[in-house]
């Protein structure tokens, strides 16, 4: 008899969490597991990437402005009972906030309940708005059987903030290499000039990703070496502000905004160096993807990247500041070939985070039921 698994999150938008969920879903044996994904809102760039074997239910056809402020006052039991008509063996909240409250409100006392935490709660406690108070948030987590965090930094921050009684463990995120290989067969919309030093970053254009710091640092490097180029993949609320900054620094001809890309791998393949400028990053799947494609990786010391790069053994780490990024971009501009040594070992490190490693841990949790 198949085990029934429920995943709950807000929407299937383009993001690291949602990409990870798709990889997990595509790794589950359909002969052993029957899976439902419940989202608060329909739509999102990745909705159509859900496997056909996965049942999808949702609360609202689209996301309305201010809806989260209303949702937090609605009983999660009402939402659960409206959408969830079956009983599941495992119920997993895959995002903080309302999804956690919904799973905690399950009417099935026999199901195993897991909350997956992807953020650094000491940097920003994204779920507190839905929970309203720290006491209610802790009370919610105490209803779970297990909490999963994605890095040591993430685990420590979660415990410090919530002080939950529920067991907390770390399972590193992973990459599905077969998917990357398949996606590499596609062609990018642009080709990068191979005579240039092509830097690339992939991030939601939000202030906590530090893209403004990266652009300023790039401008400093460009003064030294006019052969460097910066390619930015992603979209978000800071986009207009960042484009304005590029013009102000007079680097608009050498900084390229590539927008949302369902297939970032073909652009990573074209690039010379991957740069990660985040202020806070609990893990960072994109670093693994860059490593798998053999790119030298440079990152600020912002949490997860230190663990991925093994404190600088598999990539270059810099201080988490404007000054730190300035120094590293100047260094790249002066002698980018010094980073090529990392290309030889990048893929070896990425293999430590293969999907098979992660799924062994995930399936052990599911199969305990």
Secondary structure, DSSP 8 states (H G I E B T S, - for coil): --EEEEEEES---SSHHHHHHHHHHHHS-TTTEEEEEEEEES--TTGGGS-TTSEEEEEESS--TTHHHHHTTS-HHHHHHHH--S--SEEEE-SSTHHHHHHHT-S-TTSEEEEEE-S-TTT--TTHHHH-SHHHHHHHHTT-SEEEESSHHHHHHHHHHH--SS-EEE----B-HHHHHHHTTS--SS---TTSEEEEEE--SSGGG-HHHHHHHHHHHHHH-TTEEEEEE---TTHHHHHHHHHHTT-TTTEEEEE--S-THHHHHH-SEEEE--S-BS--HHHHHHHHTT-EEEEES-BHHHHHTGGGTSSEEE-SSHHHHHHHHHHHHH-GGGGHHHHHHHHHHHHTTBHHHHHHHHHHHHHT-
